[in-house]
Amino acid sequence: MSSTMSTMTQETAKPRRSRLRPIMGWVVTIVVALLISTGTRAYAVQSYFVPTPSMTPTLQPGDRILVDKLSSTVHRGDIVVFKNPPADQGGPPTLVKRVIALPGERITSKGAVIYIDGKPLAEPWLPALTGDCAEPSEHIPPTTVAPGHYFVMGDCRGDSDDSRYWGTVPVGNIVGKVDVIMWRHGRPYFHWF
């Protein structure tokens, strides 16, 4: 009888081990994925929270955005996250704005029209502005963007503290380019740029 008991115990132990094996496989897979995700986040992509309405209606306060930290080329119209410039004291540690003028370009404005090197800037990325955003923008005096710097502005032109007030952003302050909105109004929301 004891040999029968011993055989039954061994038989019941085998199914338990075989059930644990897939679970352990999933646990290992999840741990490895988290480690890779953490490493990737540190070097390639990172999520940020949009703190202010300065990019309305493109980005809303509270949006979670995913930023590509490896992108090496910044183009006009790109939305970038950057470390707060020294001239903007007391603001959030990181800001998000749109690149309007590139290094070496001369920027100015008359009314709502921005001029780059004397030519009106077409802004196909700029949605129709309403409310505070449609209020007259701060005039941009003729400014030549220094090498290694970018002139940035919020899409909400009437309510954005940006390069019009605290100057250009050095390339060393740029964290990366916004790739996607992944969270809006308390729920998942995906929009690629």
Backbone as JSON Lines, residues from 0, in Angstrom:
{"i":0,"aa":"M","n":[0.82,-1.18,0.0],"ca":[0.0,0.0,0.0],"c":[0.87,1.25,0.0]}
{"i":1,"aa":"S","n":[1.98,1.2,0.71],"ca":[2.87,2.36,0.75],"c":[3.49,2.62,-0.61]}
{"i":2,"aa":"S","n":[3.76,1.57,-1.39],"ca":[4.3,1.79,-2.73],"c":[3.26,2.42,-3.64]}
{"i":3,"aa":"T","n":[1.98,2.07,-3.44],"ca":[0.91,2.67,-4.22],"c":[0.77,4.14,-3.85]}
{"i":4,"aa":"M","n":[0.86,4.49,-2.56],"ca":[0.79,5.88,-2.1],"c":[1.94,6.68,-2.68]}
{"i":5,"aa":"S","n":[3.12,6.07,-2.67],"ca":[4.31,6.76,-3.18],"c":[4.16,7.05,-4.66]}
{"i":6,"aa":"T","n":[3.62,6.11,-5.41],"ca":[3.41,6.28,-6.84],"c":[2.38,7.37,-7.09]}
{"i":7,"aa":"M","n":[1.31,7.43,-6.3],"ca":[0.27,8.44,-6.48],"c":[0.82,9.83,-6.16]}
{"i":8,"aa":"T","n":[1.66,9.92,-5.16],"ca":[2.23,11.22,-4.79],"c":[3.13,11.72,-5.91]}
{"i":9,"aa":"Q","n":[3.93,10.81,-6.48],"ca":[4.8,11.22,-7.58],"c":[3.97,11.63,-8.8]}
{"i":10,"aa":"E","n":[2.87,10.91,-9.06],"ca":[2.04,11.23,-10.21],"c":[1.35,12.57,-10.04]}
{"i":11,"aa":"T","n":[0.9,12.88,-8.82],"ca":[0.24,14.16,-8.61],"c":[1.25,15.3,-8.6]}
{"i":12,"aa":"A","n":[2.49,15.03,-8.27],"ca":[3.52,16.08,-8.27],"c":[3.88,16.48,-9.7]}
{"i":13,"aa":"K","n":[3.88,15.56,-10.64],"ca":[4.23,15.86,-12.02],"c":[3.29,16.9,-12.64]}
{"i":14,"aa":"P","n":[1.97,16.75,-12.51],"ca":[1.09,17.76,-13.1],"c":[1.31,19.13,-12.47]}
{"i":15,"aa":"R","n":[1.61,19.2,-11.19],"ca":[1.86,20.49,-10.55],"c":[3.08,21.17,-11.16]}
{"i":16,"aa":"R","n":[4.14,20.4,-11.32],"ca":[5.35,20.96,-11.94],"c":[5.07,21.4,-13.37]}
{"i":17,"aa":"S","n":[4.32,20.63,-14.11],"ca":[4.05,20.99,-15.5],"c":[3.14,22.23,-15.57]}
{"i":18,"aa":"R","n":[2.29,22.47,-14.56],"ca":[1.47,23.68,-14.53],"c":[2.31,24.89,-14.15]}
{"i":19,"aa":"L","n":[3.3,24.71,-13.31],"ca":[4.15,25.81,-12.87],"c":[5.12,26.26,-13.96]}
{"i":20,"aa":"R","n":[5.51,25.36,-14.8],"ca":[6.49,25.67,-15.85],"c":[6.01,26.82,-16.76]}
{"i":21,"aa":"P","n":[4.79,26.78,-17.31],"ca":[4.35,27.92,-18.15],"c":[4.23,29.22,-17.35]}
{"i":22,"aa":"I","n":[3.79,29.11,-16.12],"ca":[3.67,30.31,-15.28],"c":[5.05,30.92,-15.05]}
{"i":23,"aa":"M","n":[6.02,30.08,-14.73],"ca":[7.4,30.58,-14.53],"c":[7.94,31.16,-15.84]}
{"i":24,"aa":"G","n":[7.6,30.59,-16.96],"ca":[8.01,31.13,-18.25],"c":[7.48,32.54,-18.46]}
{"i":25,"aa":"W","n":[6.2,32.74,-18.1],"ca":[5.6,34.07,-18.22],"c":[6.25,35.05,-17.26]}
{"i":26,"aa":"V","n":[6.52,34.61,-16.04],"ca":[7.17,35.49,-15.06],"c":[8.54,35.93,-15.57]}
{"i":27,"aa":"V","n":[9.32,35.0,-16.08],"ca":[10.65,35.34,-16.61],"c":[10.51,36.28,-17.8]}
{"i":28,"aa":"T","n":[9.56,36.01,-18.69],"ca":[9.34,36.87,-19.86],"c":[8.99,38.3,-19.43]}
{"i":29,"aa":"I","n":[8.09,38.43,-18.46],"ca":[7.68,39.76,-17.99],"c":[8.84,40.49,-17.34]}
{"i":30,"aa":"V","n":[9.63,39.79,-16.53],"ca":[10.78,40.42,-15.88],"c":[11.79,40.89,-16.92]}
{"i":31,"aa":"V","n":[12.07,40.07,-17.92],"ca":[13.0,40.46,-18.97],"c":[12.44,41.65,-19.76]}
{"i":32,"aa":"A","n":[11.15,41.63,-20.06],"ca":[10.54,42.75,-20.79],"c":[10.63,44.04,-19.98]}
{"i":33,"aa":"L","n":[10.41,43.96,-18.68],"ca":[10.53,45.15,-17.82],"c":[11.96,45.68,-17.79]}
{"i":34,"aa":"L","n":[12.93,44.78,-17.73],"ca":[14.33,45.21,-17.73],"c":[14.69,45.88,-19.06]}
{"i":35,"aa":"I","n":[14.25,45.3,-20.16],"ca":[14.52,45.89,-21.47],"c":[13.8,47.23,-21.58]}
{"i":36,"aa":"S","n":[12.56,47.28,-21.12],"ca":[11.79,48.52,-21.16],"c":[12.47,49.62,-20.36]}
{"i":37,"aa":"T","n":[12.96,49.29,-19.2],"ca":[13.64,50.28,-18.36],"c":[14.91,50.77,-19.05]}
{"i":38,"aa":"G","n":[15.67,49.87,-19.64],"ca":[16.88,50.27,-20.35],"c":[16.55,51.1,-21.57]}
{"i":39,"aa":"T","n":[15.53,50.7,-22.31],"ca":[15.11,51.46,-23.48],"c":[14.63,52.84,-23.08]}
{"i":40,"aa":"R","n":[13.88,52.89,-21.99],"ca":[13.36,54.19,-21.53],"c":[14.49,55.13,-21.19]}
{"i":41,"aa":"A","n":[15.51,54.61,-20.57],"ca":[16.63,55.47,-20.17],"c":[17.39,56.0,-21.38]}
{"i":42,"aa":"Y","n":[17.45,55.24,-22.47],"ca":[18.29,55.63,-23.6],"c":[17.53,55.99,-24.87]}
{"i":43,"aa":"A","n":[16.36,55.45,-25.09],"ca":[15.71,55.64,-26.39],"c":[14.4,56.43,-26.33]}
{"i":44,"aa":"V","n":[13.49,56.0,-25.48],"ca":[12.19,56.67,-25.4],"c":[11.82,56.91,-23.94]}
{"i":45,"aa":"Q","n":[11.0,57.92,-23.73],"ca":[10.53,58.21,-22.38],"c":[9.19,58.9,-22.47]}
{"i":46,"aa":"S","n":[8.34,58.65,-21.48],"ca":[7.05,59.32,-21.47],"c":[7.13,60.57,-20.62]}
{"i":47,"aa":"Y","n":[6.36,61.58,-21.02],"ca":[6.3,62.85,-20.3],"c":[4.85,63.25,-20.15]}
{"i":48,"aa":"F","n":[4.6,64.07,-19.16],"ca":[3.3,64.62,-18.85],"c":[3.27,66.06,-19.34]}
{"i":49,"aa":"V","n":[2.22,66.46,-20.08],"ca":[2.1,67.84,-20.57],"c":[1.52,68.69,-19.44]}
{"i":50,"aa":"P","n":[2.32,69.65,-18.9],"ca":[1.89,70.37,-17.71],"c":[1.0,71.6,-17.95]}
{"i":51,"aa":"T","n":[1.09,72.21,-19.14],"ca":[0.41,73.49,-19.37],"c":[-0.4,73.46,-20.67]}
{"i":52,"aa":"P","n":[-1.28,74.45,-20.86],"ca":[-2.08,74.49,-22.09],"c":[-1.39,75.19,-23.27]}
{"i":53,"aa":"S","n":[-0.1,75.42,-23.19],"ca":[0.59,76.2,-24.23],"c":[0.62,75.53,-25.61]}
{"i":54,"aa":"M","n":[0.4,74.23,-25.66],"ca":[0.39,73.52,-26.95],"c":[-1.02,73.16,-27.42]}
{"i":55,"aa":"T","n":[-2.03,73.7,-26.73],"ca":[-3.43,73.47,-27.11],"c":[-3.67,74.05,-28.5]}
{"i":56,"aa":"P","n":[-4.41,73.43,-29.36],"ca":[-5.17,72.2,-29.2],"c":[-4.41,70.93,-29.56]}
{"i":57,"aa":"T","n":[-3.17,71.05,-30.04],"ca":[-2.4,69.86,-30.43],"c":[-2.18,68.93,-29.26]}
{"i":58,"aa":"L","n":[-1.7,69.47,-28.15],"ca":[-1.51,68.72,-26.92],"c":[-2.35,69.37,-25.83]}
{"i":59,"aa":"Q","n":[-2.97,68.54,-25.0],"ca":[-3.82,69.03,-23.92],"c":[-3.1,68.89,-22.59]}
{"i":60,"aa":"P","n":[-3.37,69.78,-21.63],"ca":[-2.8,69.58,-20.29],"c":[-3.21,68.2,-19.76]}
{"i":61,"aa":"G","n":[-2.25,67.48,-19.23],"ca":[-2.51,66.13,-18.72],"c":[-2.22,65.02,-19.71]}
{"i":62,"aa":"D","n":[-2.0,65.37,-20.99],"ca":[-1.64,64.34,-21.98],"c":[-0.34,63.66,-21.55]}
{"i":63,"aa":"R","n":[-0.25,62.37,-21.85],"ca":[1.01,61.64,-21.7],"c":[1.55,61.46,-23.11]}
{"i":64,"aa":"I","n":[2.8,61.88,-23.32],"ca":[3.41,61.8,-24.63],"c":[4.64,60.92,-24.57]}
{"i":65,"aa":"L","n":[4.97,60.29,-25.68],"ca":[6.15,59.45,-25.78],"c":[7.19,60.2,-26.6]}
{"i":66,"aa":"V","n":[8.41,60.33,-26.07],"ca":[9.46,61.14,-26.68],"c":[10.6,60.25,-27.15]}
{"i":67,"aa":"D","n":[11.0,60.43,-28.41],"ca":[12.14,59.73,-29.0],"c":[13.41,60.48,-28.62]}
{"i":68,"aa":"K","n":[14.22,59.9,-27.74],"ca":[15.42,60.56,-27.25],"c":[16.63,60.33,-28.16]}
{"i":69,"aa":"L","n":[16.5,59.43,-29.13],"ca":[17.63,59.12,-30.02],"c":[17.61,59.9,-31.32]}
{"i":70,"aa":"S","n":[16.51,60.57,-31.6],"ca":[16.42,61.33,-32.84],"c":[17.46,62.44,-32.85]}
{"i":71,"aa":"S","n":[18.31,62.45,-33.85],"ca":[19.42,63.4,-33.85],"c":[19.15,64.65,-34.69]}
{"i":72,"aa":"T","n":[18.15,64.6,-35.55],"ca":[17.87,65.74,-36.42],"c":[16.57,66.4,-36.01]}
{"i":73,"aa":"V","n":[16.62,67.71,-35.81],"ca":[15.42,68.47,-35.45],"c":[15.03,69.32,-36.66]}
{"i":74,"aa":"H","n":[13.77,69.23,-37.05],"ca":[13.25,69.96,-38.21],"c":[12.23,71.0,-37.75]}
{"i":75,"aa":"R","n":[12.01,71.98,-38.58],"ca":[10.95,72.94,-38.32],"c":[9.62,72.19,-38.27]}
{"i":76,"aa":"G","n":[8.78,72.54,-37.3],"ca":[7.5,71.88,-37.14],"c":[7.52,70.72,-36.16]}
{"i":77,"aa":"D","n":[8.71,70.21,-35.82],"ca":[8.8,69.14,-34.83],"c":[8.36,69.65,-33.46]}
{"i":78,"aa":"I","n":[7.72,68.79,-32.71],"ca":[7.39,69.11,-31.31],"c":[8.48,68.47,-30.47]}
{"i":79,"aa":"V","n":[9.12,69.29,-29.62],"ca":[10.25,68.79,-28.82],"c":[10.0,69.01,-27.33]}
{"i":80,"aa":"V","n":[10.58,68.12,-26.55],"ca":[10.64,68.28,-25.09],"c":[12.06,68.73,-24.79]}
{"i":81,"aa":"F","n":[12.19,69.72,-23.91],"ca":[13.51,70.24,-23.58],"c":[13.56,70.68,-22.12]}
{"i":82,"aa":"K","n":[14.78,70.72,-21.62],"ca":[15.0,71.2,-20.25],"c":[14.74,72.7,-20.22]}
{"i":83,"aa":"N","n":[14.12,73.12,-19.14],"ca":[13.78,74.52,-18.96],"c":[15.01,75.41,-19.18]}
{"i":84,"aa":"P","n":[14.93,76.39,-20.11],"ca":[16.09,77.26,-20.34],"c":[16.36,78.14,-19.12]}
{"i":85,"aa":"P","n":[17.62,78.55,-18.94],"ca":[17.99,79.35,-17.76],"c":[17.17,80.63,-17.62]}
{"i":86,"aa":"A","n":[16.76,81.25,-18.72],"ca":[16.02,82.51,-18.64],"c":[14.58,82.32,-18.18]}
{"i":87,"aa":"D","n":[14.1,81.08,-18.13],"ca":[12.73,80.81,-17.7],"c":[12.76,80.2,-16.3]}
{"i":88,"aa":"Q","n":[12.98,81.02,-15.3],"ca":[13.06,80.55,-13.93],"c":[11.67,80.31,-13.36]}
{"i":89,"aa":"G","n":[11.55,79.27,-12.55],"ca":[10.3,78.99,-11.86],"c":[9.31,78.15,-12.64]}
{"i":90,"aa":"G","n":[9.61,77.8,-13.86],"ca":[8.7,76.97,-14.65],"c":[8.94,75.5,-14.38]}
{"i":91,"aa":"P","n":[8.19,74.62,-15.07],"ca":[8.41,73.18,-14.93],"c":[9.83,72.82,-15.38]}
{"i":92,"aa":"P","n":[10.39,71.73,-14.88],"ca":[11.76,71.37,-15.25],"c":[11.93,71.0,-16.73]}
{"i":93,"aa":"T","n":[10.85,70.52,-17.36],"ca":[10.88,70.24,-18.79],"c":[9.65,70.88,-19.43]}
{"i":94,"aa":"L","n":[9.83,71.35,-20.66],"ca":[8.76,71.99,-21.41],"c":[8.58,71.28,-22.74]}
{"i":95,"aa":"V","n":[7.44,71.52,-23.38],"ca":[7.18,70.97,-24.71],"c":[6.67,72.1,-25.59]}
{"i":96,"aa":"K","n":[7.33,72.29,-26.75],"ca":[6.97,73.35,-27.7],"c":[7.26,72.85,-29.12]}
{"i":97,"aa":"R","n":[6.88,73.69,-30.09],"ca":[7.13,73.37,-31.5],"c":[8.31,74.19,-32.01]}
{"i":98,"aa":"V","n":[9.17,73.56,-32.81],"ca":[10.31,74.24,-33.41],"c":[9.8,75.1,-34.57]}
{"i":99,"aa":"I","n":[10.13,76.4,-34.51],"ca":[9.68,77.34,-35.53],"c":[10.84,77.81,-36.41]}
{"i":100,"aa":"A","n":[11.98,78.13,-35.79],"ca":[13.14,78.59,-36.56],"c":[14.37,77.78,-36.19]}
{"i":101,"aa":"L","n":[15.2,77.54,-37.19],"ca":[16.4,76.7,-37.05],"c":[17.65,77.56,-36.89]}
{"i":102,"aa":"P","n":[18.76,76.93,-36.49],"ca":[20.01,77.68,-36.33],"c":[20.37,78.47,-37.59]}
{"i":103,"aa":"G","n":[20.76,79.74,-37.4],"ca":[21.19,80.59,-38.52],"c":[20.07,81.32,-39.22]}
{"i":104,"aa":"E","n":[18.81,80.99,-38.95],"ca":[17.7,81.65,-39.61],"c":[17.33,82.95,-38.89]}
{"i":105,"aa":"R","n":[16.76,83.86,-39.65],"ca":[16.3,85.14,-39.1],"c":[14.78,85.08,-39.0]}
{"i":106,"aa":"I","n":[14.26,85.29,-37.8],"ca":[12.82,85.19,-37.56],"c":[12.28,86.54,-37.12]}
{"i":107,"aa":"T","n":[11.08,86.87,-37.57],"ca":[10.36,88.06,-37.13],"c":[8.88,87.78,-37.34]}
{"i":108,"aa":"S","n":[8.03,88.69,-36.86],"ca":[6.59,88.51,-37.09],"c":[5.92,89.86,-37.26]}
{"i":109,"aa":"K","n":[4.8,89.83,-37.97],"ca":[3.92,90.99,-38.1],"c":[2.52,90.45,-37.93]}
{"i":110,"aa":"G","n":[1.83,90.89,-36.86],"ca":[0.52,90.32,-36.55],"c":[0.66,88.84,-36.26]}
{"i":111,"aa":"A","n":[-0.15,88.03,-36.91],"ca":[-0.11,86.59,-36.68],"c":[0.82,85.86,-37.66]}
{"i":112,"aa":"V","n":[1.46,86.62,-38.58],"ca":[2.31,86.0,-39.6],"c":[3.76,86.0,-39.12]}
{"i":113,"aa":"I","n":[4.38,84.82,-39.18],"ca":[5.8,84.67,-38.83],"c":[6.59,84.65,-40.12]}
{"i":114,"aa":"Y","n":[7.72,85.35,-40.12],"ca":[8.6,85.39,-41.3],"c":[9.93,84.74,-40.94]}
{"i":115,"aa":"I","n":[10.38,83.86,-41.83],"ca":[11.7,83.23,-41.71],"c":[12.51,83.7,-42.9]}
{"i":116,"aa":"D","n":[13.63,84.37,-42.61],"ca":[14.49,84.93,-43.65],"c":[13.69,85.77,-44.65]}
{"i":117,"aa":"G","n":[12.72,86.54,-44.12],"ca":[11.93,87.47,-44.93],"c":[10.74,86.87,-45.63]}
{"i":118,"aa":"K","n":[10.54,85.54,-45.55],"ca":[9.42,84.88,-46.24],"c":[8.39,84.42,-45.22]}
{"i":119,"aa":"P","n":[7.08,84.58,-45.53],"ca":[6.05,84.12,-44.6],"c":[6.16,82.6,-44.39]}
{"i":120,"aa":"L","n":[6.01,82.21,-43.15],"ca":[6.11,80.79,-42.79],"c":[4.75,80.12,-42.95]}
{"i":121,"aa":"A","n":[4.69,79.1,-43.8],"ca":[3.48,78.26,-43.89],"c":[3.51,77.32,-42.69]}
{"i":122,"aa":"E","n":[2.4,77.23,-41.98],"ca":[2.35,76.37,-40.8],"c":[1.21,75.36,-40.92]}
{"i":123,"aa":"P","n":[1.38,74.35,-41.76],"ca":[0.3,73.37,-41.96],"c":[-0.02,72.58,-40.69]}
{"i":124,"aa":"W","n":[0.91,72.54,-39.75],"ca":[0.71,71.8,-38.51],"c":[-0.18,72.55,-37.52]}
{"i":125,"aa":"L","n":[-0.37,73.85,-37.72],"ca":[-1.09,74.67,-36.75],"c":[-2.59,74.58,-36.98]}
{"i":126,"aa":"P","n":[-3.34,73.98,-36.02],"ca":[-4.78,73.88,-36.18],"c":[-5.45,75.25,-36.01]}
{"i":127,"aa":"A","n":[-6.72,75.32,-36.35],"ca":[-7.47,76.56,-36.15],"c":[-7.48,76.9,-34.67]}
{"i":128,"aa":"L","n":[-7.12,78.13,-34.34],"ca":[-7.02,78.54,-32.94],"c":[-8.29,79.28,-32.53]}
{"i":129,"aa":"T","n":[-8.71,79.02,-31.29],"ca":[-9.9,79.68,-30.74],"c":[-9.6,80.13,-29.32]}
{"i":130,"aa":"G","n":[-10.48,80.95,-28.77],"ca":[-10.35,81.38,-27.37],"c":[-9.04,82.08,-27.1]}
{"i":131,"aa":"D","n":[-8.43,81.79,-25.94],"ca":[-7.16,82.4,-25.55],"c":[-6.06,82.17,-26.59]}
{"i":132,"aa":"C","n":[-6.1,81.01,-27.23],"ca":[-5.05,80.68,-28.2],"c":[-5.09,81.6,-29.42]}
{"i":133,"aa":"A","n":[-6.27,82.12,-29.75],"ca":[-6.41,82.97,-30.93],"c":[-6.11,84.43,-30.64]}
{"i":134,"aa":"E","n":[-5.84,84.77,-29.38],"ca":[-5.52,86.16,-29.05],"c":[-4.23,86.56,-29.76]}
{"i":135,"aa":"P","n":[-4.05,87.85,-30.01],"ca":[-2.85,88.3,-30.73],"c":[-1.57,87.8,-30.07]}
{"i":136,"aa":"S","n":[-0.65,87.35,-30.9],"ca":[0.63,86.85,-30.41],"c":[1.57,88.0,-30.07]}
{"i":137,"aa":"E","n":[2.5,87.72,-29.2],"ca":[3.56,88.68,-28.89],"c":[4.4,88.87,-30.15]}
{"i":138,"aa":"H","n":[4.69,90.13,-30.49],"ca":[5.51,90.45,-31.66],"c":[6.92,89.88,-31.49]}
{"i":139,"aa":"I","n":[7.45,89.31,-32.57],"ca":[8.82,88.79,-32.55],"c":[9.7,89.82,-33.24]}
{"i":140,"aa":"P","n":[10.6,90.48,-32.5],"ca":[11.5,91.42,-33.16],"c":[12.48,90.64,-34.05]}
{"i":141,"aa":"P","n":[13.06,91.26,-35.07],"ca":[14.02,90.53,-35.92],"c":[15.11,89.9,-35.06]}
{"i":142,"aa":"T","n":[15.21,88.58,-35.16],"ca":[16.13,87.8,-34.34],"c":[16.83,86.77,-35.21]}
{"i":143,"aa":"T","n":[18.15,86.7,-35.14],"ca":[18.88,85.65,-35.82],"c":[19.16,84.54,-34.8]}
{"i":144,"aa":"V","n":[18.73,83.33,-35.12],"ca":[18.91,82.2,-34.22],"c":[20.38,81.78,-34.25]}
{"i":145,"aa":"A","n":[20.98,81.73,-33.08],"ca":[22.41,81.39,-32.95],"c":[22.66,79.94,-33.38]}
{"i":146,"aa":"P","n":[23.88,79.64,-33.82],"ca":[24.22,78.25,-34.12],"c":[23.98,77.37,-32.89]}
{"i":147,"aa":"G","n":[23.43,76.19,-33.13],"ca":[23.19,75.26,-32.03],"c":[22.0,75.63,-31.16]}
{"i":148,"aa":"H","n":[21.11,76.51,-31.65],"ca":[19.93,76.92,-30.91],"c":[18.69,76.79,-31.8]}
{"i":149,"aa":"Y","n":[17.51,76.74,-31.15],"ca":[16.24,76.67,-31.86],"c":[15.26,77.66,-31.27]}
{"i":150,"aa":"F","n":[14.44,78.26,-32.12],"ca":[13.38,79.17,-31.69],"c":[12.12,78.33,-31.61]}
{"i":151,"aa":"V","n":[11.51,78.23,-30.43],"ca":[10.35,77.38,-30.22],"c":[9.15,78.21,-29.76]}
{"i":152,"aa":"M","n":[7.96,77.74,-30.13],"ca":[6.73,78.42,-29.71],"c":[5.67,77.36,-29.41]}
{"i":153,"aa":"G","n":[4.73,77.73,-28.53],"ca":[3.57,76.88,-28.3],"c":[2.56,77.08,-29.4]}
{"i":154,"aa":"D","n":[1.76,76.07,-29.68],"ca":[0.7,76.21,-30.7],"c":[-0.38,77.18,-30.24]}
{"i":155,"aa":"C","n":[-0.59,77.29,-28.95],"ca":[-1.57,78.23,-28.39],"c":[-0.87,79.59,-28.31]}
{"i":156,"aa":"R","n":[-0.79,80.28,-29.44],"ca":[0.03,81.48,-29.57],"c":[-0.32,82.58,-28.58]}
{"i":157,"aa":"G","n":[-1.59,82.7,-28.2],"ca":[-2.0,83.76,-27.29],"c":[-1.74,83.43,-25.83]}
{"i":158,"aa":"D","n":[-1.34,82.18,-25.53],"ca":[-1.14,81.75,-24.14],"c":[0.03,80.79,-24.04]}
{"i":159,"aa":"S","n":[1.2,81.24,-24.5],"ca":[2.38,80.38,-24.44],"c":[3.6,81.2,-24.04]}
{"i":160,"aa":"D","n":[4.26,80.76,-23.0],"ca":[5.53,81.35,-22.58],"c":[6.6,80.58,-23.34]}
{"i":161,"aa":"D","n":[7.27,81.22,-24.29],"ca":[8.18,80.49,-25.19],"c":[9.36,81.37,-25.6]}
{"i":162,"aa":"S","n":[9.99,81.07,-26.73],"ca":[11.19,81.8,-27.17],"c":[10.95,83.29,-27.37]}
{"i":163,"aa":"R","n":[9.71,83.7,-27.53],"ca":[9.41,85.13,-27.64],"c":[9.74,85.85,-26.34]}
{"i":164,"aa":"Y","n":[9.73,85.13,-25.23],"ca":[9.94,85.72,-23.91],"c":[11.31,85.41,-23.31]}
{"i":165,"aa":"W","n":[11.76,84.15,-23.44],"ca":[13.01,83.77,-22.79],"c":[14.1,83.33,-23.76]}
{"i":166,"aa":"G","n":[13.93,83.56,-25.02],"ca":[14.99,83.3,-25.99],"c":[15.0,81.88,-26.53]}
{"i":167,"aa":"T","n":[16.05,81.59,-27.28],"ca":[16.15,80.32,-27.97],"c":[16.59,79.19,-27.03]}
{"i":168,"aa":"V","n":[16.41,77.97,-27.51],"ca":[16.75,76.78,-26.73],"c":[18.02,76.16,-27.3]}
{"i":169,"aa":"P","n":[19.07,76.0,-26.47],"ca":[20.28,75.34,-26.95],"c":[20.01,73.87,-27.25]}
{"i":170,"aa":"V","n":[20.67,73.35,-28.26],"ca":[20.47,71.96,-28.66],"c":[20.75,71.01,-27.5]}
{"i":171,"aa":"G","n":[21.65,71.36,-26.61],"ca":[21.98,70.52,-25.46],"c":[20.82,70.38,-24.47]}
{"i":172,"aa":"N","n":[19.85,71.29,-24.53],"ca":[18.7,71.21,-23.63],"c":[17.59,70.32,-24.19]}
{"i":173,"aa":"I","n":[17.67,69.99,-25.48],"ca":[16.6,69.19,-26.1],"c":[16.72,67.74,-25.68]}
{"i":174,"aa":"V","n":[15.64,67.22,-25.1],"ca":[15.59,65.83,-24.65],"c":[15.26,64.92,-25.82]}
{"i":175,"aa":"G","n":[14.29,65.33,-26.66],"ca":[13.9,64.52,-27.8],"c":[12.65,65.04,-28.46]}
{"i":176,"aa":"K","n":[12.24,64.33,-29.52],"ca":[11.05,64.73,-30.3],"c":[9.84,63.91,-29.86]}
{"i":177,"aa":"V","n":[8.69,64.56,-29.84],"ca":[7.44,63.88,-29.48],"c":[7.02,62.99,-30.64]}
{"i":178,"aa":"D","n":[6.81,61.71,-30.35],"ca":[6.39,60.74,-31.36],"c":[4.89,60.46,-31.32]}
{"i":179,"aa":"V","n":[4.34,60.38,-30.11],"ca":[2.96,59.93,-29.99],"c":[2.33,60.48,-28.71]}
{"i":180,"aa":"I","n":[1.04,60.77,-28.79],"ca":[0.23,60.99,-27.58],"c":[-0.33,59.62,-27.24]}
{"i":181,"aa":"M","n":[-0.15,59.18,-25.99],"ca":[-0.64,57.85,-25.64],"c":[-1.7,57.86,-24.54]}
{"i":182,"aa":"W","n":[-1.99,59.04,-23.98],"ca":[-2.99,59.11,-22.91],"c":[-3.62,60.5,-22.94]}
{"i":183,"aa":"R","n":[-4.95,60.55,-22.92],"ca":[-5.65,61.84,-22.91],"c":[-6.97,61.68,-22.17]}
{"i":184,"aa":"H","n":[-7.31,62.67,-21.36],"ca":[-8.57,62.7,-20.61],"c":[-8.78,61.43,-19.78]}
{"i":185,"aa":"G","n":[-7.7,60.93,-19.18],"ca":[-7.81,59.8,-18.27],"c":[-7.99,58.44,-18.92]}
{"i":186,"aa":"R","n":[-7.7,58.35,-20.22],"ca":[-7.83,57.04,-20.88],"c":[-6.84,56.93,-22.04]}
{"i":187,"aa":"P","n":[-6.57,55.71,-22.5],"ca":[-5.65,55.55,-23.63],"c":[-6.15,56.3,-24.86]}
{"i":188,"aa":"Y","n":[-5.19,56.93,-25.55],"ca":[-5.49,57.71,-26.75],"c":[-4.21,57.71,-27.57]}
{"i":189,"aa":"F","n":[-4.27,57.31,-28.81],"ca":[-3.06,57.24,-29.61],"c":[-3.14,58.14,-30.83]}
{"i":190,"aa":"H","n":[-2.17,59.03,-30.92],"ca":[-2.03,59.9,-32.09],"c":[-0.54,60.03,-32.39]}
{"i":191,"aa":"W","n":[-0.14,59.62,-33.59],"ca":[1.27,59.66,-34.01],"c":[1.58,60.97,-34.71]}
{"i":192,"aa":"F","n":[2.78,61.47,-34.52],"ca":[3.25,62.68,-35.21],"c":[4.27,62.3,-36.26]}
